[in-house]
Amino acid sequence: MHKKRSLFLACTAMSLLMSCRAIDVQTTDTHAAAGPADAEAPPWMDASLSPDRRARMLEQRLSTQQLLQLVYGYYAVPANYMLPANVVPQGAVGSAGFVPGIPELLVPALQESDAGTGVADPVNGENGQPIRGAAGYSTELPSGLATAATWNRETAFRGGAMIGEEAHREGFNVLLAGGVNLAREPRNGRNFEYGGEDPLLAGTMVGEQIRGIQSRHVVSTIKHYALNDQETGRNSASSNIDWTAARQSDLLAFELALDIGKPGSVMCSYNRVNSAYACGNDVLLNQILKGDWGYKGWVMSDWGAVHAVTDANGGLDQESGSFFDQPNGGPFFTTRLEQAIHDGTVKPSRLLDMAHRILRSEFANGLFDDRVTNIVPIDAAADAAVAQADEQEGIVLLKNAHSTLPLSKKIGSVAIIGSNAANGVLEGGGSSQVWPVGGPAAPVDASKSFPRPLIWNPSSPMAAMKREAPNATFSYDTGADPSAAAAVAAKAQVAIVFVNQRLGESIDAASLSLPADLQTKADQDALVRAVVRANPNTIVVVESGGPVLMPWLAQVMGVLEAWYPGSGGGAAIANVLFGDVNPSGHLPLTFPASECQLPRPVLDVGTPTNRNFPIDYTVEGAAVGYKWFQKKHLTPLFPFGYGLSYTTFSYGELHATSGNALTATFTVTNTGARAGYAVPQLYLGLQGRGEAPTRLVGFAKVMLQPHQSRSVSITADPRLLAEFDGTNDRWVVKAGHYPLYLGTSANDIVRTGTTTLSSQSLAP
């Protein structure tokens, strides 16, 4: 069932041709049976016992070498253009990472896949094909921002459960998912993977997605811990912030998501935090995560984020994708860790704790009891329907002048322009990239540069719109020549211009302005202006990884923010445009009117001689996003929480409890002619006691038929009523009267009320 083999670690292109060394590892075929069918099951296989007890039973049987094996992970991508001599251990499915199992003790191997928006499969830059071939085809959810824009906990859970099920069927039991870094920097290349700018919204939505993933007996991480809020200089920049402000912002998002999702692993980030690398940061990992929050799972490194064997003392439990630590002088958690334990630099009890945390999460999430025994085809149609439903709820209607939308299905002619809309919808770049079912909608450039080749998901908006209006005449123009596109638009009743902004891991947006079109290289702002001059009845559909500027906003009739739409995205866009779906998405982050409004108008990039540059987050502290805009009295292009509907809603009086808890109640009524979702948002006025004028403390998503009313109750988490006292390490609610604001966005308040809170001190 298993055998020994030598695994030679080759050198990455980035680290030149460093010498390779052989590491002897125990490997296993993860798709084989766990042990002899007639053997008596060992005591740790008793599923009625607690995960901690099962882990302790098993630990007693592990040798030092076996303990060391659990804390060291391999990069599991076959040899390709980046890693020409990499060898994948026997039994590895082949993706982001692999930790060999211990078959004689029934310990399963860890098969790890990236999963920012679905079960990812690396693309081989030599041939533009997925590493795992046909096995690498998966369903892509819309971007994390799209899911956050649904403001619907159930939708986030269903999406997580879908990709968790696909992972299990494809042979994976660990997903590198659950991105919850706040959008401090709206140009951040990975914002599309995350949950927006507010701790409550991001923590809730990402926590629910993690809970969904783990419901399928697959471990989910939560990442990237912490303050990895821009990609520029991510391997060395120091995110500098007062710890109290961090607890009320980025770290609060992690804390809430941990409470809801209970992820089996936390992935620490590349960057430094207050000068110390995150993956060896004692304050982050030992004092806050494992101390204050009592986290029982394990901390795995990001790929290439380990810098010393003593990171184990700083709280790191597992070195992942060790190949990428070679430029840092690694790998570290093999013979070096063994020597460190021998000479007392790392205590033996620490190694045991590292292994315990890993095994405990495996037991807690069913990896021992529900093993992957064979590869099972995914249910592509059902899974695409889940992704489409997510996108339909996450599309945000930003403008709808004169009720131009929804379009009539009896419309005579439609011009569709730009962004490859005849063929598919855009994916984000980097490790989250999913190879779509059926293959991409356009030839993939076999690019050898990160963030990986450009991929269009084969869900055509134009084809879907033709199904909505079968008798209409549709024309398409690539948008390469704005004057030619204008001529096409002039002949149609309505023009729909698709524009794009591709972001990805390792790159940040140069600015918030729309870049040149990905395929035609045309100026997209100029394209919109040309089209709207030719046809005033113009709608713009934005496929972006975050906020973009819209200098043409006043001239167009309508704007949809579609994010990265995922599998089924084309149909989702068409359903919203033609009214089969009433839009209900609300922005999970602010759209600035100008980069001058940002805390750092110019992106921090350091200098050639200062690669370890600081990023000064003390400027805004905990006042991230809408809180910064309110604090500085700035008017954004679109505020946090904003979103239009094809129906209208009214809200009754706001009533609230007082004392040690806050529960607010009100009635919401659909006053229009269409069924639709209301998204009431409850904000607490901080009265100078906190980081900004107001703070989101609760929200709901309520489906209402025309003229239907419902009573809604929102209860706030006590931490959202408090400030963090860094001196005494406590959440403190200050007694007093507080205004309450019920809104449809951070800036659009429909009802006000008050609450009187009692003094409280809460554990961190």
C-alpha positions in Angstrom: 0.0 0.0 0.0 2.9 2.4 0.6 6.5 2.5 0.0 9.5 4.8 0.4 10.8 6.9 -2.3 13.2 9.8 -2.6 11.7 13.2 -3.3 14.1 15.7 -4.9 13.2 19.3 -4.3 14.2 21.3 -7.3 14.9 25.0 -7.4 12.4 27.6 -8.5 13.1 29.9 -11.4 13.0 32.8 -8.9 15.7 31.3 -6.7 17.9 30.5 -9.7 19.5 27.1 -9.7 20.1 26.3 -6.0 21.3 22.9 -5.2 18.7 20.3 -4.5 18.6 17.8 -1.7 16.8 14.5 -1.2 14.2 14.1 1.5 13.0 10.6 2.3 9.3 10.6 3.1 6.7 8.0 3.8 4.0 8.3 1.1 0.7 6.6 0.5 -2.0 6.2 -2.1 -4.8 8.3 -0.6 -7.4 6.5 -2.7 -6.5 3.1 -1.3 -8.3 1.5 1.7 -7.3 2.8 5.1 -6.2 -0.6 6.4 -6.9 -4.3 6.5 -10.6 -4.9 6.4 -10.4 -7.5 9.1 -8.2 -5.5 11.4 -9.7 -4.3 14.7 -10.1 -0.5 14.5 -7.7 1.4 16.8 -9.3 3.4 19.6 -8.9 6.8 17.9 -11.2 5.6 15.1 -14.1 5.8 17.5 -16.1 8.7 16.1 -18.2 9.0 19.3 -15.1 10.4 21.1 -14.2 14.1 21.1 -11.6 15.3 18.5 -9.2 16.2 21.3 -9.4 12.8 22.9 -9.0 11.0 19.6 -5.9 13.2 18.8 -4.4 12.5 22.2 -4.8 8.7 21.7 -3.1 8.8 18.3 -0.3 11.1 19.4 0.8 8.5 22.0 1.6 6.1 19.1 3.6 8.6 17.0 7.4 8.6 16.8 9.4 11.9 16.6 9.8 11.2 12.8 6.1 10.8 12.4 5.4 14.0 14.3 7.8 15.8 12.1 6.2 14.4 9.0 2.8 15.9 10.0 4.2 19.5 10.2 6.0 19.5 6.8 4.2 20.0 3.4 5.3 19.6 -0.2 4.3 21.5 -3.3 2.3 19.0 -5.3 2.3 20.5 -8.8 4.0 18.3 -11.4 7.1 19.5 -13.3 6.3 22.5 -15.5 7.8 25.8 -16.7 8.1 27.2 -13.2 9.4 24.1 -11.5 11.2 22.1 -14.2 12.5 19.4 -11.9 9.8 19.2 -9.3 8.8 15.7 -8.3 5.3 15.0 -6.9 5.2 12.5 -4.0 3.4 9.3 -4.7 -0.2 9.5 -3.7 -0.6 13.3 -4.3 -3.6 14.3 -6.4 -1.5 17.1 -7.7 -2.3 20.7 -6.8 -1.2 23.3 -4.2 0.1 21.1 -1.4 0.5 17.6 0.0 1.3 16.2 3.4 2.0 12.4 3.4 -0.2 10.2 5.5 0.8 7.5 8.0 -1.1 4.5 6.6 -0.1 2.1 9.3 -1.9 4.3 11.9 -4.7 5.3 9.5 -3.6 8.9 9.3 -4.8 10.3 5.9 -2.6 12.4 3.7 -3.5 16.0 3.4 -4.5 16.8 -0.2 -4.6 20.6 -0.5 -6.1 22.8 -3.3 -6.4 26.6 -3.6 -10.0 27.6 -3.5 -10.5 31.3 -3.5 -13.5 30.9 -5.8 -13.7 27.2 -6.4 -11.4 24.1 -6.6 -8.4 25.6 -8.4 -6.1 23.8 -10.8 -2.8 25.4 -11.8 -2.3 26.1 -15.5 0.8 24.7 -17.2 2.3 27.7 -18.9 3.9 25.5 -21.5 0.7 24.4 -23.1 -2.0 26.5 -21.4 -3.8 23.4 -20.0 -4.7 22.5 -16.5 -2.1 20.5 -14.6 -4.5 17.7 -13.7 -6.0 17.4 -17.2 -9.7 16.5 -17.4 -9.7 16.0 -13.6 -9.0 19.7 -13.1 -12.4 21.0 -14.4 -14.4 22.6 -11.6 -17.2 25.0 -11.0 -16.3 28.6 -10.3 -18.3 30.6 -7.8 -18.5 34.4 -8.5 -15.8 36.4 -6.7 -15.8 36.7 -3.0 -17.0 40.3 -3.3 -20.0 39.1 -5.3 -20.9 36.6 -2.6 -20.4 39.3 0.1 -22.6 41.6 -2.0 -25.5 39.1 -1.6 -25.6 40.0 2.2 -27.2 36.5 2.4 -25.7 34.0 4.9 -27.5 31.1 3.3 -26.1 31.9 -0.1 -22.6 32.0 1.2 -23.1 28.6 3.0 -24.5 27.0 -0.1 -21.6 28.2 -2.2 -19.1 26.8 0.3 -20.9 23.5 0.5 -20.8 23.2 -3.3 -17.0 23.7 -3.6 -16.5 21.5 -0.6 -18.4 18.7 -2.3 -16.5 19.2 -5.5 -13.2 19.1 -3.6 -14.1 15.8 -1.9 -15.1 14.3 -5.2 -11.9 15.4 -6.8 -9.7 14.0 -4.1 -9.0 16.9 -1.9 -9.6 17.2 1.9 -8.1 20.7 2.5 -9.2 23.9 0.7 -7.1 27.0 0.9 -10.2 29.1 1.1 -11.8 31.6 3.4 -10.2 34.9 2.5 -11.3 37.6 5.0 -8.7 40.4 4.7 -10.5 43.8 4.7 -10.4 46.1 1.7 -8.2 48.8 3.3 -6.6 49.3 -0.1 -9.3 49.3 -2.9 -6.5 48.7 -5.5 -5.5 45.5 -3.8 -5.2 42.7 -6.4 -6.8 40.1 -4.1 -9.8 42.0 -2.9 -12.0 40.0 -5.3 -11.2 36.9 -3.2 -12.3 38.5 0.1 -15.4 39.8 1.8 -15.2 43.6 1.6 -14.4 46.4 4.0 -16.6 45.9 7.0 -15.6 43.4 9.8 -19.2 42.2 10.5 -20.2 41.7 6.8 -16.9 40.1 5.8 -16.6 37.9 8.9 -20.2 36.7 8.6 -20.1 35.9 4.9 -16.7 34.3 4.9 -17.5 32.4 8.1 -20.6 31.0 6.5 -18.7 29.9 3.4 -16.1 28.1 5.6 -18.9 26.4 7.5 -20.3 25.2 4.1 -17.0 23.8 3.0 -16.4 21.9 6.2 -20.0 20.5 6.1 -18.6 18.2 3.3 -15.8 16.8 5.5 -13.2 19.1 4.0 -10.9 21.3 6.1 -11.1 25.0 5.2 -8.4 27.5 6.0 -9.1 31.1 6.9 -6.6 33.5 5.3 -4.4 35.5 5.1 -3.8 36.2 8.7 -3.3 39.1 8.9 -3.4 42.6 7.4 -2.2 41.3 4.0 -4.2 44.2 2.5 -2.1 44.9 -0.6 -0.1 42.7 -3.0 2.7 45.2 -3.7 5.7 44.3 -1.5 3.7 41.5 0.1 6.7 39.4 0.9 8.5 42.1 3.0 6.3 45.1 3.6 5.3 45.8 7.2 1.6 46.5 7.9 2.0 49.0 10.8 -1.0 49.6 12.9 -1.9 50.2 16.6 -3.0 46.8 18.0 -6.2 48.3 19.4 -7.2 49.5 16.0 -6.4 46.2 14.4 -8.6 44.4 17.0 -11.5 46.6 16.0 -11.0 46.1 12.2 -9.1 43.4 10.4 -8.7 41.1 13.4 -12.3 41.5 14.3 -13.3 40.2 10.8 -11.1 37.1 11.5 -12.5 36.7 15.0 -16.1 36.7 13.8 -15.4 34.3 10.9 -13.6 31.9 13.2 -16.6 31.9 15.6 -19.0 31.1 12.7 -17.0 28.9 10.5 -14.6 27.2 12.9 -12.0 26.6 10.2 -9.6 23.7 10.8 -6.6 25.8 9.8 -5.5 29.4 9.7 -3.1 30.4 7.0 -0.7 33.1 8.1 0.3 35.7 5.5 3.5 36.8 3.7 3.8 40.3 5.1 5.2 41.6 8.3 2.8 43.0 10.9 4.4 45.7 13.1 7.8 44.6 11.8 7.5 40.9 12.6 6.7 38.3 9.9 3.1 37.1 10.2 4.1 33.4 10.2 6.3 33.8 13.2 4.5 36.7 14.9 4.1 35.9 18.5 1.4 38.6 19.1 -0.7 37.5 16.2 -0.4 33.7 16.6 0.3 32.9 20.2 -1.2 35.9 22.1 -4.3 36.7 20.1 -5.2 33.7 17.9 -4.4 30.8 20.3 -4.5 32.8 23.5 -7.3 35.4 23.5 -9.4 33.5 21.0 -8.7 30.0 22.2 -8.2 28.7 18.6 -7.7 24.9 18.6 -6.8 24.3 15.0 -3.5 24.6 13.3 -1.6 27.5 11.7 -0.2 26.7 8.2 2.1 29.0 6.4 1.4 30.5 3.0 3.6 29.1 0.3 7.0 30.8 0.9 6.1 32.6 4.1 8.4 30.8 6.5 11.7 32.5 7.4 13.2 30.6 10.4 12.8 27.3 12.2 12.0 29.4 15.3 8.7 30.4 13.6 7.5 27.3 15.4 8.0 29.2 18.7 6.2 32.1 17.2 3.1 30.0 16.7 3.5 28.4 13.2 2.4 24.7 13.2 3.1 23.6 9.7 5.4 24.6 6.8 3.4 24.5 3.6 4.7 24.1 0.0 8.2 24.0 1.4 9.6 24.4 -2.1 8.8 28.1 -2.0 10.8 28.6 1.2 14.1 28.0 -0.5 14.6 31.7 -1.3 14.2 32.3 2.4 16.9 29.8 3.3 14.5 26.9 3.8 13.0 24.4 4.1 12.8 24.7 7.8 10.5 22.1 9.4 12.5 19.0 8.5 16.0 18.3 9.7 16.4 21.8 11.0 13.3 21.5 13.2 14.6 18.1 14.4 17.9 19.6 15.3 16.2 22.6 17.0 14.3 20.2 19.2 17.5 18.2 19.9 19.4 21.3 21.0 16.4 22.9 22.9 15.7 25.8 20.6 12.2 24.4 20.1 10.8 22.3 22.9 9.5 18.8 22.3 6.2 19.8 23.8 5.9 22.4 21.1 6.2 19.8 18.3 3.6 17.6 20.1 1.2 20.6 20.2 1.8 21.3 16.5 0.9 17.7 15.6 -2.1 17.7 18.1 -3.6 20.7 16.4 -3.3 19.2 12.9 -4.8 15.8 14.0 -7.5 17.5 16.1 -8.8 19.4 13.0 -8.7 16.3 10.9 -10.8 14.4 13.4 -13.2 17.4 13.9 -13.8 17.7 10.2 -14.2 14.0 9.4 -11.0 13.4 7.5 -10.5 10.1 9.3 -14.1 9.0 9.0 -15.1 10.1 5.5 -12.0 9.4 3.4 -11.6 10.0 -0.3 -11.5 6.6 -1.8 -11.9 7.3 -5.5 -12.4 10.2 -7.8 -16.1 10.9 -8.5 -17.3 13.2 -11.3 -18.8 16.5 -10.1 -22.4 17.3 -10.8 -21.5 20.2 -13.2 -25.1 21.3 -14.0 -26.3 21.4 -10.3 -23.1 23.1 -9.2 -23.3 25.7 -12.0 -26.8 26.5 -10.8 -25.5 27.2 -7.3 -22.8 29.5 -8.7 -25.4 31.3 -10.9 -27.8 31.8 -8.0 -24.9 33.4 -6.0 -24.1 35.8 -8.9 -27.7 36.7 -9.4 -27.9 37.8 -5.8 -24.5 39.5 -5.9 -25.0 41.7 -9.0 -25.5 45.3 -7.8 -27.7 47.7 -9.7 -25.8 51.0 -9.3 -27.9 53.2 -11.7 -31.3 52.8 -13.4 -32.3 56.2 -14.8 -35.9 56.4 -16.0 -36.4 52.8 -15.0 -34.6 51.7 -18.2 -34.1 48.3 -16.6 -35.4 45.7 -16.8 -35.4 45.4 -20.6 -38.5 44.2 -22.3 -38.3 40.7 -23.8 -40.1 42.2 -26.8 -37.2 44.6 -27.5 -36.4 44.8 -31.2 -32.6 45.2 -31.3 -29.7 45.1 -28.9 -26.0 46.0 -29.4 -23.6 44.2 -27.2 -20.1 45.7 -27.1 -16.8 44.9 -25.5 -15.2 42.5 -22.9 -15.6 39.3 -24.9 -19.3 39.3 -23.9 -20.2 37.2 -26.9 -18.2 34.3 -25.5 -17.8 34.4 -21.7 -17.2 36.2 -18.5 -13.9 37.2 -16.8 -12.1 35.3 -14.0 -9.6 36.8 -11.5 -6.0 35.8 -11.7 -3.6 34.0 -9.4 -3.8 30.9 -7.2 -7.6 31.2 -7.0 -8.0 30.7 -10.8 -10.4 27.9 -11.7 -10.2 25.8 -14.9 -13.9 25.9 -16.0 -16.0 23.0 -17.0 -15.8 22.7 -20.8 -12.6 24.7 -20.9 -12.2 28.5 -21.3 -14.3 30.6 -23.6 -11.2 31.8 -25.6 -7.8 30.5 -26.3 -5.5 30.6 -23.2 -2.3 32.5 -23.6 0.4 30.1 -22.3 1.8 32.9 -20.2 4.7 32.0 -18.0 4.1 35.0 -15.7 2.0 35.1 -12.5 -0.9 35.7 -11.9 -1.4 33.0 -14.6 -3.0 33.1 -18.0 -6.1 35.1 -18.7 -9.2 32.9 -18.5 -12.8 33.7 -19.6 -15.4 31.4 -18.1 -17.6 30.0 -21.0 -20.9 31.5 -19.9 -21.8 33.8 -22.7 -23.9 36.9 -21.7 -24.9 37.4 -25.3 -26.1 33.8 -25.8 -28.1 34.1 -22.5 -29.6 37.4 -23.7 -30.7 35.9 -27.0 -32.6 33.3 -25.0 -34.3 36.1 -23.1 -35.4 38.0 -26.2 -35.5 35.4 -29.0 -37.2 37.7 -31.5 -34.7 40.5 -31.1 -31.8 41.3 -33.4 -28.5 41.2 -31.6 -25.3 42.6 -32.9 -21.8 42.4 -31.3 -18.7 44.5 -31.5 -15.5 43.9 -29.7 -15.0 47.5 -28.9 -11.5 47.6 -30.4 -12.5 50.7 -32.4 -14.8 53.1 -30.4 -16.1 54.7 -33.6 -17.0 51.4 -35.1 -18.7 50.3 -31.9 -20.6 53.6 -31.8 -21.9 52.9 -35.4 -23.2 49.5 -34.2 -24.8 51.0 -31.1 -26.5 53.7 -33.1 -28.6 51.1 -35.0 -29.9 49.4 -31.9 -32.7 50.3 -29.4 -30.3 49.7 -26.5 -26.5 49.4 -26.2 -25.0 47.3 -23.5 -21.3 47.9 -23.0 -19.3 45.4 -21.0 -16.1 46.7 -19.4 -13.4 44.9 -17.4 -10.8 45.2 -14.8 -8.6 42.1 -14.2 -6.9 41.8 -10.9 -5.0 38.9 -9.4 -2.6 37.6 -6.8 0.8 39.4 -6.8 -0.4 42.5 -8.7 -2.4 45.6 -7.6 -4.4 47.9 -9.8 -2.3 50.8 -11.1 -5.3 53.0 -10.4 -9.0 52.9 -9.9 -9.6 54.0 -13.5 -10.7 51.3 -16.0 -7.6 49.9 -17.7 -7.3 49.2 -21.4 -9.5 46.3 -22.5 -7.9 43.0 -21.8 -8.2 41.7 -25.4 -8.5 44.7 -27.7 -6.3 47.1 -25.6 -8.9 49.9 -26.3 -9.5 52.7 -23.9 -12.7 51.5 -22.1 -13.8 54.9 -20.8 -13.4 56.3 -24.3 -15.4 53.4 -25.6 -18.3 54.1 -23.2 -18.3 57.7 -24.1 -18.4 57.0 -27.8 -21.2 54.5 -27.5 -23.4 56.7 -25.3 -23.0 59.6 -27.7 -24.3 57.4 -30.5 -27.0 55.8 -28.4 -28.2 57.6 -25.2 -30.0 54.4 -24.2 -26.7 52.8 -23.0 -26.3 50.3 -20.1 -22.8 49.5 -18.7 -22.0 46.1 -17.2 -18.8 46.1 -15.1 -16.7 43.0 -14.5 -14.2 44.0 -11.9 -12.2 42.9 -8.9 -13.1 46.0 -6.9 -14.3 49.6 -7.3 -13.7 51.5 -10.4 -14.1 55.1 -11.4 -16.9 56.0 -13.8 -16.4 59.4 -15.5 -19.3 58.6 -17.9 -21.8 57.8 -15.1 -24.0 60.8 -15.6 -24.4 60.0 -19.3 -25.5 56.4 -19.2 -28.9 55.0 -18.4 -27.8 52.2 -16.2 -24.9 50.4 -14.5 -24.6 46.9 -13.2 -21.6 45.8 -11.1 -21.2 42.1 -12.0 -17.8 41.5 -10.3 -16.2 38.3 -11.6 -19.4 36.4 -12.4 -18.3 32.7 -12.3 -19.9 29.7 -13.8 -23.4 30.6 -14.9 -22.4 34.3 -14.9 -23.6 35.1 -18.4 -27.1 33.7 -17.6 -27.1 35.6 -14.3 -26.4 38.9 -16.0 -29.1 38.3 -18.6 -31.6 37.4 -16.0 -31.1 40.6 -14.2 -31.0 42.7 -17.3 -34.4 41.3 -18.5 -36.0 41.1 -15.1 -36.3 37.4 -14.5 -34.3 38.2 -11.4 -34.9 41.4 -9.3 -31.4 42.7 -8.4 -30.7 42.6 -4.7 -27.0 43.0 -4.4 -25.6 45.7 -2.1 -22.0 46.9 -2.2 -19.6 45.3 0.3 -17.2 48.1 -0.1 -17.2 51.8 -0.9 -16.7 53.1 -4.5 -14.6 56.2 -4.2 -15.2 59.2 -6.4 -11.5 59.8 -6.6 -8.2 58.3 -5.4 -7.6 61.6 -3.6 -10.3 60.4 -1.1 -8.2 57.4 0.0 -6.1 57.3 3.2 -3.1 56.7 0.9 -3.9 58.3 -2.5 -0.7 56.9 -3.9 -0.2 53.1 -3.5 2.7 52.3 -1.1 5.4 50.6 -3.2 8.6 51.2 -1.3 11.8 52.0 -3.2 14.4 49.8 -4.8 16.7 50.3 -1.8 13.9 49.9 0.8 12.1 46.6 0.1 11.2 46.2 3.8 9.0 49.3 3.6 6.3 50.2 6.1 2.6 50.6 5.1 1.2 53.1 7.5 -2.3 51.9 8.5 -2.2 54.2 11.5 -3.6 56.9 9.2 -7.1 55.4 9.2 -6.7 52.9 12.1 -10.0 51.1 12.5 -11.8 53.6 10.3 -11.7 51.4 7.2 -13.9 52.1 4.1 -17.2 53.9 4.8 -15.9 54.8 8.3 -13.1 56.7 6.8 -15.4 58.5 4.3 -17.8 59.5 7.2 -15.0 60.6 9.5 -13.5 62.8 6.8 -16.9 64.0 5.5 -16.2 62.6 2.0 -18.9 61.8 -0.6 -18.1 58.6 -2.5 -19.2 57.6 -5.9 -21.3 54.9 -4.3 -21.4 54.2 -0.5 -20.9 50.9 1.3 -24.2 49.0 1.4 -25.7 50.7 -1.7 -27.8 48.8 -4.2 -31.0 49.4 -6.2 -34.0 47.2 -6.9 -36.8 46.9 -9.4 -39.2 47.4 -6.6 -39.4 49.8 -3.6 -39.6 49.3 0.2 -40.8 51.3 3.1 -39.7 50.9 6.8 -41.7 51.3 10.0 -40.5 52.8 13.2 -37.3 51.5 14.7 -37.5 50.1 18.2 -34.6 48.9 20.3 -33.9 47.3 23.6 -31.5 48.8 26.2 -29.2 47.4 28.8 -26.5 44.8 28.2 -27.7 43.7 24.8 -29.1 45.4 21.7 -32.0 44.0 19.6 -33.7 46.3 17.1 -37.1 45.6 15.5 -38.9 47.2 12.7 -41.3 46.4 9.9 -40.4 46.4 6.2 -43.0 46.5 3.4 -42.6 45.9 -0.3 -44.4 48.9 -1.8 -43.8 48.0 -5.4 -45.2 45.6 -8.0 -42.4 43.1 -8.0 -41.2 40.5 -5.5 -37.8 41.4 -4.2 -35.2 41.3 -1.4 -34.8 44.2 1.0 -31.4 44.5 2.7 -31.9 46.6 5.9 -28.7 47.6 7.6 -28.4 48.7 11.3 -25.7 51.2 12.2 -24.8 52.3 15.7 -23.9 56.0 16.3 -20.6 56.0 18.2 -20.9 59.5 19.6 -17.2 60.1 19.6 -16.6 56.8 21.4 -15.2 54.8 18.5 -13.3 54.9 15.3 -15.9 56.7 13.1 -19.4 58.3 13.3 -21.2 55.0 12.7 -20.5 51.3 12.7 -22.5 48.5 11.1 -23.9 46.3 13.9 -26.4 44.1 12.1 -28.2 43.4 8.8 -30.8 41.2 7.3 -32.0 40.0 3.9 -35.8 39.8 3.6 -37.8 38.4 0.6 -41.1 40.2 0.2 -43.9 39.7 -2.3 -45.6 42.9 -3.6 -47.4 44.8 -0.7 -46.2 42.2 1.8 -44.9 43.3 5.2 -42.6 41.5 7.6 -41.4 42.3 11.1 -37.6 42.1 11.3 -35.4 41.7 14.4 -31.7 42.3 14.4 -29.5 41.4 17.4 -26.0 42.9 17.6 -22.9 41.0 18.7 -21.7 42.7 21.9 -18.3 43.2 20.5 -19.8 45.6 17.9 -21.1 47.7 20.7 -17.7 48.0 22.4 -14.3 49.4 22.0 -11.2 47.3 22.5 -9.1 48.3 25.6 -5.6 47.3 24.6 -4.2 48.0 28.0 -6.4 45.6 29.8 -7.0 43.3 26.9 -10.8 43.6 27.1 -13.8 44.7 25.0 -15.4 47.5 26.9 -18.9 48.9 26.3 -19.2 52.4 27.6 -22.5 53.3 29.3 -24.6 55.9 27.6 -27.2 56.8 25.0 -26.4 55.8 21.5 -28.3 56.8 18.3 -29.3 54.0 15.9 -29.7 54.3 12.2 -31.6 52.0 9.9 -30.4 52.3 6.4 -30.3 50.9 2.9 -26.6 51.9 2.8 -24.2 53.6 5.1 -25.3 57.0 3.7 -29.0 56.3 3.0 -30.8 56.3 6.4 -34.5 55.6 6.4 -35.2 55.4 10.2 -33.5 56.5 13.4 -33.8 55.4 17.0 -31.9 55.3 20.2 -30.6 52.7 22.7 -29.1 53.0 26.2 -26.3 50.7 26.8 -25.0 49.6 30.2 -21.3 49.4 31.0 -19.8 46.0 30.2 -16.4 44.4 30.1 -16.1 41.4 27.7 -13.4 38.8 27.3 -11.4 39.3 24.0 
